[in-house]
Every structure is written in structure tokens, then in C-alpha cells.
Amino acid sequence: MHLLALQSRGCKCAILLTGEQTAANFLRAGMNRSAMLDYARREDVRVIENPVVHVWPLRLFRNPLERRKNNILRGAEKRLEKYIREEGRPDFIFHHGIFDYCYLTHHLSRKFDLPVRYLENSPKIEKDVLPVGNPFDDDAFRKEFVRKVEMRFAATDDYVKKMEAVFGVKFRRCPNVVTDDFFAEGKIEKPTDRFRFVNVAILTERKNQKLLIEAFADQFAGQEKYSLVIAGDGPLKSELEALARSRGVADQVEILGFIDRERVISLLDESHVFVLPSHSETFGVVVVEAMARGLPAITADIDGTREIILPENGVVFPPNDREALGLAMIKMARKYDSYNFDDVVASVRRRYGPDALVNALLHGNELR
């Protein structure tokens, strides 16, 4: 989404995508280099493909891991050199998350003398916990990588403070972004004879849909006007369906499973209020997306989502407080007409639209 938002404001962007295979596996796959790069191709996204074939068995080398790493780096160098010849020199490398490829970004930055701007929003990072996705980047290297980049960003004020405590250097706020196509163009009329709450999230303990179903059942069981739709898949799907049956709201609660982006937009447009009762969130982009379609929101008062909620676009409730959530849902239903559709949309367009991203990532300005 960051790339699409930047492109919408005239920035030229590309993604460097790396994959690797041994020569034997490459031959078995019919020598199809693109097959080792598993991604959904889009006409509006330029991808610099870096498929790396390890011609010689890595076990033949004194240091197989170092050889493997060097093969990847040489491949990336060649592809970036070609890109620069064709498209010109990038202004900077955007590195999203220290989970992977710090070694690659570091190498290309030094080789081509390109500054690095780094954004972090992983919920798994702690002072002594740095998840890693490759065997090349140890904790010390990645901490030094973060300290030496040109600019460092995190998605919320709370996460800025957390990352500064982890790495001991200054971070700036750079919002997660909603692209122009997600924003509603004009007010969307809602039905007045029914009222729908909606939640879109993976079905896990962290997202806390059990609390949502319980709170909904406490306040709206048997009231046919009110319904709850949950969109998402995950390990708790059967358990949540059973909970709705046991609470007597199976006819009012629908769990759709996974739906695509277009259907998410349609679902939001058919609903009145978005609810996110999560135990924790780094940001909560789905809340912003719901507001971009004009829905006021109810969220737990936790890091990330509390920064999204303003008086004109929603309310927060104490985390994991079933009674407080139920009362917030009643209050929202009763006061729904007091929320101005255009004000809700404007509240997130200014802070989380493409212009906010450009101001932060390109110019270092933090809109609030």
C-alpha cells in the first residue's frame, strides 16, 4: 500500500524481490526463474526480479552460508544496476521491517551510495526479541543497521516510543496508509430498518472476537434489527460459530470467512459501525479503512488504535471489558445519526491518506 500511495502522488517506485534455488531444483522446475518468485503480479507495480540459482552445490564451499549470501548479493547488484540504467538512480531505499533482508539493503546502500529509510510496525519486536527471517542477519548487525539508516519511522506515537527504547535512536511517525481508491466518494446511504456492526480481522485470540460476540449477545440477543458480521478466517472460526449458537444469536451473527478487498469495501458500505476489540495492535489499519468508507468505530483503548479515534469518528472502551464494549455498542447505535459521514472520512484522509505518507516518508513531516 505504501508503494501504491507514493505512486499515486507521482513517485517512481519499484520492489526488489529475491528468490533462490539450487541448480538441481531449478532444473526440476523447468528452468523457470520466475517460478521461484512467488508473488501476485500487477501491471501498476514495477518489480525488480532477483531469481538466484546456486550453480554449484553450496556444500562444496568452505563456508556454504557465506557463498549463498554472496550469490544473492551479486544477483541483486546486477538487477539494480540494470534498473538504474533504464529508470535512473533512486533517491533512497525504503526498507520495511527488520525481519528480513537487512544484509541486502545494507549491501546495496553501500554499493550504490543510496540512503535508507526504514519503517517498522511489527508487533513482535521487543528490547531483547528481534524476530529474523534469514540466517545472515544477527541481532547486533540489525541493531547497527537501524542506527545507521538515514531516517527511521514507526506507524504510531506509541510505537515510536517503543522503537526508540529498543534501538536507542530517534524515530519519526509515518502512518500506515489508505490508498485513494478505498475512500468513499460521497455519502453512502445506510438502511434505517436494520443496524449492522462489522468486524474484519483474522480469527485469533489476539483479535478477541469472542468478547465481541459475548457483548453483542448481552445487549442485542433477540432484537432482529441488530446484526453482527465478522469477516476473516483463522483457527477460532468453528469456536466462534459455536459461541454464537450457545448465546442464542446464531441468526444475528454471521462469520463469513476470508473475503477479498472488493468484498470488504462492499461489506463496509452495507454496515453501520466497525468494531475492533483486539488485545493488541501495532496500528489497526482496518479501522482506518472502515472510517475511509464513513463508518464510525469502536476500538479497545490500546496502543495504535487509540491514536486513530477522535470525538468525530468513534469511541474507545477499556480493553477486554465486555460490559463496557456492550454499552459502547448500544451508545453508538443510539447516537449513530450524530456522526457526520464526511467528517469521519475527512478525519482519516488528512492523517492516513497518501498525502500524509508523502509528507512523512519523503519530507520527514508528521501530520496529526
C-alpha positions in Angstrom: 0.0 0.0 0.0 2.9 2.4 0.7 4.2 1.9 -2.8 0.8 2.4 -4.5 0.2 5.5 -2.4 3.5 7.0 -3.3 3.0 6.2 -7.0 -0.4 8.0 -6.8 1.5 11.2 -5.9 3.9 10.9 -8.8 6.7 8.9 -7.2 8.5 6.3 -9.3 8.8 3.1 -7.2 9.9 -0.5 -7.6 10.1 -3.6 -5.4 13.3 -5.7 -5.3 12.1 -9.3 -5.0 14.6 -12.1 -4.3 14.2 -15.9 -4.5 16.7 -18.7 -4.7 17.1 -22.3 -5.8 19.8 -24.9 -6.1 20.7 -25.8 -9.7 19.1 -29.2 -9.2 15.8 -27.8 -8.1 16.0 -25.1 -10.9 16.3 -27.9 -13.5 13.4 -29.9 -12.0 11.2 -26.8 -12.2 11.9 -26.5 -15.9 14.4 -23.6 -15.6 11.7 -21.2 -14.8 13.3 -18.3 -13.0 10.1 -16.5 -12.2 8.6 -19.6 -10.6 10.9 -19.1 -7.6 9.4 -15.7 -7.0 6.0 -16.3 -5.5 4.0 -13.1 -5.8 0.9 -11.7 -7.5 1.9 -9.7 -10.5 0.2 -6.3 -11.1 0.6 -4.0 -14.1 0.8 -1.0 -11.8 3.7 -2.3 -9.7 7.3 -2.5 -11.1 9.1 -5.5 -9.7 12.9 -5.9 -10.0 13.1 -9.7 -10.0 16.2 -11.2 -8.5 15.9 -15.0 -9.0 19.2 -16.6 -7.8 20.3 -20.0 -8.9 23.1 -21.6 -6.9 25.0 -23.2 -9.8 27.5 -25.1 -7.7 26.4 -27.2 -4.7 26.9 -25.0 -1.6 28.3 -27.9 0.4 31.4 -27.8 -1.8 32.5 -24.5 -0.4 34.4 -23.9 2.9 31.7 -21.5 4.1 28.4 -22.5 2.4 26.3 -19.9 4.1 28.7 -17.1 3.0 28.6 -18.4 -0.5 24.8 -18.5 -0.6 24.7 -14.9 0.7 27.2 -13.6 -1.8 25.3 -15.2 -4.7 22.2 -13.3 -3.6 24.1 -10.0 -3.3 25.7 -10.4 -6.7 22.4 -11.1 -8.3 20.8 -8.1 -6.6 23.7 -5.8 -7.7 23.2 -6.8 -11.4 19.5 -6.3 -11.3 19.7 -2.9 -9.6 22.4 -1.8 -12.0 20.1 -2.6 -14.9 17.2 -0.8 -13.2 19.4 2.3 -12.8 20.4 2.3 -16.4 16.8 2.0 -17.5 15.0 4.2 -15.0 17.6 6.4 -13.3 19.1 6.4 -9.8 16.7 6.0 -6.8 16.6 8.8 -4.2 16.6 6.2 -1.4 15.9 2.6 -0.5 12.8 2.0 1.5 13.3 -0.9 4.0 10.1 -2.2 5.6 10.8 -4.2 8.8 14.0 -5.7 10.2 12.6 -9.2 10.0 14.4 -9.9 6.7 16.9 -8.6 4.1 18.8 -6.1 6.3 22.0 -7.6 4.9 20.8 -7.0 1.3 19.6 -3.4 1.9 22.9 -2.6 3.7 25.0 -4.0 0.9 23.1 -2.2 -1.9 23.1 1.1 0.1 26.9 0.9 0.3 27.5 -0.3 -3.2 25.4 2.4 -4.9 25.7 5.1 -2.2 22.0 5.2 -1.6 20.4 6.4 1.7 18.0 4.1 3.5 14.7 5.0 5.1 13.3 2.3 7.4 9.8 1.7 8.7 8.9 -0.7 11.4 5.5 -1.9 12.5 6.0 -5.5 13.6 4.1 -6.3 16.9 6.7 -8.9 17.8 9.7 -6.7 18.4 10.8 -6.2 22.0 14.0 -4.9 23.5 15.5 -8.4 23.6 13.4 -10.0 20.9 14.1 -9.3 17.2 12.4 -12.0 15.0 14.5 -12.8 12.0 13.7 -14.5 8.6 17.1 -15.4 7.3 20.4 -16.9 8.6 22.5 -13.9 7.7 21.3 -11.2 10.0 22.1 -11.5 13.7 20.7 -9.1 16.3 23.9 -7.0 16.6 24.0 -6.4 12.9 20.4 -5.4 12.6 20.5 -3.0 15.6 23.5 -1.3 14.0 21.7 -1.3 10.6 18.8 0.5 12.2 21.0 3.0 14.0 22.9 4.0 10.7 19.9 4.4 8.3 19.1 8.0 7.2 15.6 8.0 8.7 13.6 5.7 10.9 9.8 5.5 11.1 7.1 3.8 13.1 3.4 3.8 12.5 2.1 5.4 15.7 3.3 7.7 18.5 3.2 4.7 20.9 5.3 2.6 18.6 7.8 5.4 18.0 8.4 5.5 21.8 8.7 1.7 21.8 11.2 1.6 18.9 13.3 4.4 20.4 13.5 2.3 23.6 14.5 -0.8 21.7 17.2 0.8 19.5 18.2 3.9 21.4 17.9 6.3 18.4 15.3 8.7 17.2 12.2 7.5 15.2 9.6 9.6 13.4 5.9 8.8 13.0 4.9 7.6 9.5 1.3 6.4 9.2 0.1 3.3 7.6 -1.8 4.4 4.6 -5.1 4.1 2.9 -5.0 4.5 -0.9 -7.3 6.8 -2.7 -9.4 4.0 -4.2 -10.6 3.0 -0.7 -12.0 6.4 0.2 -15.8 6.8 -0.3 -16.8 9.4 -2.9 -19.9 11.0 -1.4 -22.2 9.8 1.4 -23.3 6.2 1.3 -26.9 5.8 2.4 -27.5 3.1 5.0 -30.7 1.2 5.7 -32.7 2.5 8.6 -34.8 -0.6 9.3 -31.7 -2.7 10.4 -28.4 -1.9 12.0 -25.2 -3.9 11.4 -21.9 -4.0 13.4 -18.9 -5.3 11.4 -15.5 -6.7 12.3 -12.8 -7.6 9.7 -9.8 -9.5 11.1 -8.1 -12.9 11.3 -9.9 -15.1 13.8 -7.4 -15.5 16.6 -7.3 -14.9 20.4 -5.4 -11.6 19.9 -8.3 -10.2 17.8 -10.7 -11.0 20.6 -13.9 -11.8 18.6 -15.1 -13.9 21.5 -15.6 -10.7 23.5 -17.4 -9.1 20.6 -19.9 -11.9 20.3 -20.5 -12.0 24.0 -21.0 -8.3 24.3 -23.3 -8.3 21.2 -25.3 -11.2 22.7 -25.6 -9.4 26.1 -27.2 -6.3 24.5 -28.9 -7.4 21.3 -30.0 -11.0 21.5 -33.4 -11.5 20.1 -33.5 -8.0 18.6 -33.8 -8.8 14.9 -33.0 -5.3 13.8 -29.4 -5.7 15.0 -26.8 -8.0 13.5 -23.0 -8.6 13.6 -20.9 -9.7 10.7 -17.4 -10.9 11.1 -15.2 -11.3 8.1 -12.0 -13.3 8.3 -10.6 -16.8 8.6 -8.5 -18.4 11.3 -8.2 -21.2 13.9 -11.2 -19.9 16.0 -13.8 -19.9 13.3 -15.6 -23.1 14.5 -15.4 -22.0 18.1 -16.8 -18.6 17.4 -19.7 -20.1 15.4 -20.4 -22.4 18.4 -20.3 -19.4 20.8 -22.9 -17.6 18.7 -25.2 -20.7 18.8 -24.7 -21.1 22.5 -25.6 -17.5 23.2 -28.7 -17.7 21.0 -27.6 -15.2 18.4 -26.7 -17.6 15.5 -29.4 -15.9 13.4 -27.9 -12.5 14.1 -24.2 -13.2 13.9 -22.6 -14.2 10.5 -19.0 -15.3 10.2 -18.1 -15.0 6.5 -14.5 -16.4 6.4 -11.9 -14.8 4.2 -13.2 -12.2 1.7 -11.2 -10.2 -0.9 -10.6 -6.4 -0.9 -13.6 -5.6 -3.2 -16.0 -7.6 -0.9 -14.5 -5.9 2.2 -15.5 -2.5 0.6 -19.0 -3.7 -0.2 -19.4 -5.2 3.3 -18.3 -1.9 5.0 -20.7 0.0 2.7 -23.5 -2.3 3.9 -22.7 -1.8 7.6 -23.1 1.0 10.1 -20.3 0.6 12.8 -16.9 -1.0 12.8 -15.8 -2.8 16.0 -12.2 -3.9 16.8 -11.8 -5.4 20.3 -8.3 -6.6 19.9 -6.0 -7.3 22.9 -3.1 -5.6 21.0 -2.5 -3.9 17.6 0.6 -2.2 16.2 -1.7 0.2 14.3 -5.1 -1.1 13.2 -5.2 -0.2 9.5 -8.6 -1.9 9.1 -10.1 0.7 11.5 -8.8 3.5 9.2 -10.2 1.6 6.1 -13.6 1.4 7.7 -13.5 5.1 8.5 -12.5 5.8 4.9 -15.9 4.3 4.0 -17.6 6.6 6.5 -18.1 4.1 9.4 -17.6 5.4 13.0 -15.6 2.8 15.0 -15.4 1.3 18.5 -12.0 0.0 19.5 -10.2 -1.2 22.6 -8.2 1.6 24.3 -4.8 0.1 23.3 -1.6 1.3 21.6 -2.2 2.1 18.0 -5.9 2.2 17.7 -6.4 4.9 20.4 -4.5 7.3 18.2 -7.0 6.8 15.3 -10.1 7.5 17.4 -11.3 11.1 17.6 -14.5 12.5 19.0 -15.9 12.8 15.5 -15.1 9.3 14.4 -15.7 6.8 17.2 -15.1 5.7 20.8 -12.8 3.5 22.8 -13.5 1.1 25.7 -11.3 -0.4 28.3 -9.5 -3.5 26.9 -11.3 -6.8 27.4 -14.2 -5.2 29.3 -17.3 -7.0 28.0 -19.8 -4.8 29.7 -18.1 -1.6 28.5 -18.0 -2.9 25.0 -21.7 -3.7 25.1 -22.6 -0.3 26.4 -20.4 1.4 23.7 -22.3 -0.6 21.0 -25.6 0.5 22.5 -24.5 4.1 22.7 -23.2 4.0 19.1 -26.4 2.6 17.8 -28.5 5.2 19.6 -26.2 8.1 18.6 -25.4 6.9 15.1 -27.0 9.8 13.4 -24.8 12.3 15.3 -21.7 11.1 13.4 -21.3 13.0 10.2 -20.2 10.8 7.3 -18.0 13.4 5.7 -16.3 14.3 9.0 -15.5 10.6 9.6 -13.9 10.2 6.2 -12.0 13.6 6.5 -10.6 12.6 9.9 -8.6 9.8 8.3 -7.9 11.2 4.9 -5.9 14.0 6.4 -3.9 11.8 8.7 -3.7 8.5 6.8 -4.2 9.2 3.1 -1.4 9.2 0.5 -0.5 12.9 1.2 0.2 12.1 4.9 2.6 9.3 3.8 4.4 11.5 1.3 4.8 14.2 3.9 6.3 11.8 6.4 8.4 9.5 4.3 9.7 11.9 1.7 9.9 15.1 3.8 10.0 14.0 7.4 6.9 15.9 8.3 4.4 14.3 10.8 0.8 15.3 10.2 -1.6 14.7 13.1 
